[in-house]
């Protein structure tokens, strides 16, 4: 038995085998009649995540990402297939699994709205029965790395979205979870706060071996945190591999926005093409798998540059290109 559990923990710590989730939706079909329709939010998904891996789980809105996470936590029961987290069926043993997982939903807080942040953390400690010494050690670490010191006496309802997100991430880690599910963890954060959260998550994953499943619309989160990315669309897994491979399959492009001193003809530099010109501002596109450095250097060397910025491809654009290539 122990040998089988170790195998599950290491090779398939999170395991889905042809998992489905179907919702019944009723809609008006006439003055007095309603018709019943089935919606497949998740349609036969299979994948395995080893212990300690940090994986990006991405896709457009309505693709089935949040539904998958809710099944992994036991909030929703699958309509079909087999699902295990650390060898446990989340739907059948949700209470037991709750002590082994942490969850952050970007649009919903797990904190108590009218209580100061520190009181929310005290309640989390009691809920999970975390020993006082361990709780204090974990809290001190989160407060330092997420810059929460000045926020501890502030009621949650008075926190900005970005501050609350940092508070929620800390709350999800106070009981030493083995698995951390993050749904849009950097939403509402400024550039500095995003960098702080990413550094914190890297440390948690590297030092504690926490398994992380991350959903986000910010490709920079994926690039800086995950070696593996899975793409879900219309409830189906359409890609599972490295980020470079995703860009290659989808033929996605990054965009360099260039502001010149004056209006000029379209910029011509190796490795990029001008896709839009508005007065002194021009947009240059180049493959997402290529480095921006040569393009930036060529523009700066050959044109009167005032400013520039780099835009990463949208998840929706990547997926759209994937389907376009397939067709």
N, C-alpha and C positions, 0 to 999 in steps of 0.2 A: 504493500500500500504506500509506504513512504517513498519508494523508488518511483512509483507512478506519479505521485504528487510532485516530486522534484522535476520529473520530465515535463509535466504540465506547466509548472512555474517558470521553467527556463525557456522552453521552446514555444509554448503557446500560452503565455500568461493571460493574454486576452485572446479569445478564440471565438470566431463566428463561422458557422457552417450553414450556408443557404438560408440565412435569416430573412424573414419577411415581416412587414407590419402593414396591415390593411385596415383602413378606417371606413366605416359606413357613413355616408353623407346623404341626408335627405334634402331635397330641394323642391320648390313649388313647380308643378308641371301643368297648372291650370288653376281655375278659380277655387276649386275644392279638393284638388288632387295633388298629392305629393309623390314623387318617385324616389326610390332608394338607389344610390350609386356607390360603388366601391372605389376608394382611392388607395393606390399602393404607394405609401410613403417610402417604404424600403422594400426592394424587390430582389430577393435571392442573393444577399451579400455574403461573401466568404472572405475572411482574412485572419491572420494570426500576428500577434505582436509579442515578441519576447520580453521577458522581464528586463527593465532598465532602459528600454528603447524610448526615444522621443519621436513621435510620428505626427506629421501634419495631415489632417483630415479635412479636405477642402471641397468647395463646390458652390454653385450659385444659390441664391435664396430659394428655399423650397425644395432643395435637392434631396433632403433626408438626413442631413448631418445631425441636427438636434434630436431627431427621432431616434437615431442610432444611439446617441449618448444616453438618452432617457431609458432605452432598453438595457444598456450596459449598467446603469445604476439601479435598475429594478423599478423605476417609476412607471414604465410601460411594459406590458407583457407581449412578447413576439407572437405574431399570428402563425408562424411556422418556422422551421429550422431549429438549430441548436446553438446556444450561446453560453459561454463560460467565462468567468473572470476569476483567476486564481483557483480554478477548479470548482468554483461555486456558481450555481444557477442564480443570477441576480433576482429574478422574479419570485423564486421559491424561498430564497433565504436572504431577503433584502436587509433585515436587521443585522445579521451577522456580517454581511458584506459592507455595510455602512461604516464599520470601524476600520476598514481596509482601503477605503477610497476617499478622495476629496474631489469636490465639484465646484466649478465657478461658471455660472451663466452670466454673460456680459450684461444682459438686459434685466436680470432679476438678482436681488441681493439675498444672501442668507443671513444677513445681520439684522438686529432688532432696530427698527426704524427710529424709535424715540429714545433709545438708550445711548449713552456715550460709547464710543468704540471699545474702550477697555472693558466695559460691562458686558458687551456682546461676547468678547473673548472669554471672560470669566464663565459665562453661560455655556460656551462651546466646551470649555474644560470639563464642566460638570456633566454635560451630555455624553461626552466620550470617556469620562472617568480617567482623564489624563493625570498622572502623578504630578504634584505641585512642582517638584524640581524640574521635571522634564518640560512641563508647560512653560515655566519661567524661562528656561533655556531656549525653547523654540520661539517664544514671543519676543525675547530680546533680540534674537537673530533676525526675525522678520521685521521688527521695528527699525533696526539699524539698516538693513539692506533695502528696505522699501521706503525708508524715510517717513515713518509713521509717528515719530515721537510727539510732534505738536498736535497730532490729530486724535490722540487717545482720549482726551476729555471732551471731544466734540460729539454731539449727538449725530447719529448716522444721517438723519434727514437733512442736516446742514452741510454735509460733505458734497463736493462736486462729483460728477460721474467718475472722473479720473481718480480722485481720492478714494471714492468708495470701491473702485475696482481693486486698488492696492490693498484696501482693507479686506475685501472678500478673498483675495489670494492668500493673505496671511491666515485668515480664519480656516481656509481649506487645508492648511498644512500643520495646524497646531497639534493634531493627534497623530502625526507621523504616518500618513496614508502611504500605502504601497503603490497605489495608482492615483493619478491626478488627471481629471477631465477638465479641459479649459475650453470654454465656448466664448470666443471673441474676448480674450483677456486684456487686450490693449485698446479696446474701444474707448474713446473719450480721453485718451492720454496724450499729453504733449510729447515732443521729441525726446526731452530729457527723461521723462517718466517712463516712456517706452523702453529706452535703453536700460534704465534701472531694472525694470521688470524682466527684460530678457536676460540680463546678467544674473539676476536672482534665480530664474528658472534653470539656466545652465548649471548654476552651482548646486541647486537642489537635485537635479538629475545626475550630475557627475559624482557628488559626494555621498548622497543618500541612496542612489540607485533607483530613484522613483520613476516608475513608468508613466509617461506623459502622452496623452492623446489630445492634440491641439486643433481646434477648428478656428479659422480666421479668414477674413477677406484681405488681410494685409500680407502680401507676399514677402515683405521684409521679415516678418515674424518667422515664416517658414525658412527662408534663406539663412537666417542667423541661428535658428534653433534645431532644425530637423535635417537629417540626412535622407530620410524617407518621406515620401508624400503619397497619399491616396486621394484620388479624385472621385467624388460621387456625383452623379447627375441623374435626375428622374428616378432616384431610388436604386440606381445600379452603380457598381464600382467600375469605372471606365479606365482607371489608370492606377498602378501601384509600382512605385520605383523612385529613382532619384529625381531631384528637381530639374537638373540639366536635361534628363530624359524627357520630362514633361514638356519643357520648352521646345525641345527638338521635335517631339511628336506634334505639338500644337503649332509649331512655327511662329511662336510669339515674339513680339518685339518690344524693346524698351524705347523710350522717347526722350530725346535731348531737346529741351526748350532753350533757345539761344536768343538773347537780347543784344542787338548790335547798336553801334553808335548812330547809324542812319539806315535808311531803307536801301537794300541792295538786291541784286539778282539772287536766285536760290543758291544756297551754299552747296559747294561740291567738294566733298572730302572722301577718301577711301573708306570703305566699310559701312557707309551710311547713305541714306537718300533723304532729300527734303520732301516732306509730305504736305507741308502747309506754310504759307507766308502771309503775315499780316503786318504791314509796315516794317519796322525794324525788328520785329519778332519772327523767328522761324522755328519750325518743328522738324527735327531730324529723327528718322527711325533706323534702328539697327537691331540685329538678332539678339534676343535676350540671353543667349548662351555666350555672347562675345563680351569682352571687356570694354567698358566705356572710356578707358584711359586714352587709347590711340585716337578715338574720335574727338574727345575733348582737346587733346594736344594739337590735332590738326586744325580745329576751328580756332583755337587761341593763337596759333602761329600764322594763320592766313587771313584772319578777319578782325576788324575793329570790335573786339568783344567788350560788352558792358557787364553782362551777367548771364548765368545759365543755371538750369536745374535739370535733374534727372527724374523721370517718371517711370515707375515699374509697370509692367502689364497687369491689367485687371484679371482676376480669376475667371470672370465671365468671358473675357476676350480669349483667354487661353483655351477654354473649353470649346468656345465657338469655332476657333481655328482648328481644333482637333477634329470636330465633326466635318468641317469644310474639307479638310485634307482627306478624311475617310471617304467622303462622297466623290 
